[in-house]
């Protein structure tokens, strides 16, 4: 059964209000300055976090420079366009770096609420994915708020991606394979990085590039910055039957999102700008293939579910099969992204229900001529479950073991899906193999 949950409030955020009406009748939602007391509270919170984390990042960098851990990148490289933002490059362990052979390439963007993440945070994931999928993985870097608010980080990513695509010393596959319409490149982002990945793909310099990514993969992404955190809490299942911290009655993001928003979003910014809130992005502005992954125990999951359903509804001939879930519905299966009960087999990602039928809350896939969308909700896991450092903070042997096994399954699904996209034949069974 679901446990008690945070108190929720469906009112609009106090720092936002509709101020303009567009030609289609929709309203622009502008960011308003908060009270002075709120500003002081947000500032002390974010600068306190950064002052605590930055020395730890510095110490970790020096420690790993002197004694590189397993999973380190093969190359750390800087470009003239952003010399202060080095990128991290991971060759598959099976790849001969003296070979002229090229590789399909996945660019990744780390999370951290646009404020506190570090490019090193995903080294373990990037290394494991490169080695297990035989894919070149390149981690992108960007400046952090509040010193560098929106859209500074986005344009950092744009400059670095263009520099990397032009760097012929890297074995990026710059051809379009037979049977496919698209180059073998893709962008994946974690949390806030998922937001940035979707926004980056919209920029004309990237969208119209000959090596424009064939696919974008937002993982447990923050997609809608126009809806207050309090309104999202009602869409998150709470499962007291699970051990701490998964069974807790509060969402860890609740105490962070408002601070991150204050640091990242300029005053008077349109909160429904697709570059800020990619939930509102028109389908044609995105890559042809999109894989949306969310975590069930996460207040951000419902917006990812709605996003995936909207894309499927717009793209497929089976539009009647997809309705966009209403986050305020009285129907629990529509309002809640997931289920109230824990899944029966720990360590497994099960998309089918007990009758053997696909449970579309947990997964579906649609493809059409020249495009497609895949949705996957990872059950019984928290936000950032696939990040090694977050797992270490979770506590509880069963929680860590469950997260590690599911991370491996997600990697296999994403790798198989990407290879299908690049090979011109996307599509996987929604039932994942035993393992």
C-alpha positions, 0 to 999 in steps of 0.5 A: 500500500502507498505510505503517507505522502508530503502535503501537496498544494495545487496553487501556482508558484508564488514566483510566477504569474501569467502576464501575456497572451500569445496568438494561440490564446495560451499565456506566457508564464513569467518568472517573478522575483520572490520576496527578499526573505526568500531570496536570502533563504535560497542564496544561503542554501545554494551557496552553502551547498556549493561551498561544501561540495566544491572542495570535495570535488577538488580533493577528489580530482587530485586524488584521482589524478594521482591514483586513477580509479577503475572507470576513468576516461581515456582522455580529458580534453579541452577546446579553445571555445571553452578552455575552462570546461574540459570534456571526458572521453571513454573508448570501449575497452575492446577498441584499438585506439591505433585503429582507423575504425570509427565508433557510434557516439553517445554524448552525455550530460550530467545532472545536479539541478543546473547548480551542483553537478560535476562532469566527473559524477557519471564516470562509472556509468559512462565507462560501463556503457562504453564497455558493455555497448561498444560505443564511444561515450563523451561527457559534456561540460557546462557552467553552473548557476547561480553564477551562470544562469539560463541559458549560459550552460546551454550555450556552453554545451552547444559550443563544445558539441560543435567542437567535438563534431568537428574534431577529426582526431576523434573516431566519431562515425561521421557516415550514415549507415546503409539502411538508415537515414541518420548518423550514429550519434545521440545525446543522453542527459541525467536529471537536469542534464536530460533537460539540457539534452532536449534543449540542446537538440532544439538549437538551430546549429545542432538541429540542422547539423549534418551530424545532428543526433539521431536520438535523444535520451532524457533520464529522469529529467526535469522537463517542466519548470513552469509547474511548482514542485508542490503540485507534482508531489501528488503524482508520485507513489509512496511505498512504505513496504520498501526499506529506507530510503525508498520507503520514506514518505518524503521526496528528497528533491522537494527541498532542492528544486525551489532553490535550484529554480531560483538560482537557474531561472532569470527573473521575467523569463518565460517558464514555458519557453521550450529551451527552459522547459522542454516539456513544451517542445514541438515534436518537429524541433527534436531528434527523430527518435526519443527514449524517455526514462523515468524513475517511479519514486520520483516527483518528476516522473509524471511529467516524463510520462506525459511527455512520452505519451504526447510524442507517441500520440503525435507521431503514431497512426495509433493515436487513439491508443494514447491519451495524455495522463491528467496529473489532477485526475481522480483516477489513480492510475492516471494521476499517479505515475506507477503503482501503489504496490512494490514490484514482485521481483527485486532487481527486475524491470517488468513492463508487463502486468500479471496477465502478461499484457503490456502495462503502458504506465511502465513501458511502451514503444512506438515507431513510424516512418523516420521516427519513434518514441520509447518510454520506460518507467523503472520501478521501485527506484529513486531519482538518480538510482544509477549514479554510484555516488547517490547509491552509496548515500542511499544506505541499505544493502537491498536498495543498492543491490536492486539499483545496481541490477536495474541499472544494468538492465536499463543499459542493455535496453538503451544500448539495444534501442540505440543500435536499432535506431542507428541501424534503421530498425528500432524496436525492442520487445517491452518484456526484458530478458531474465538476468 
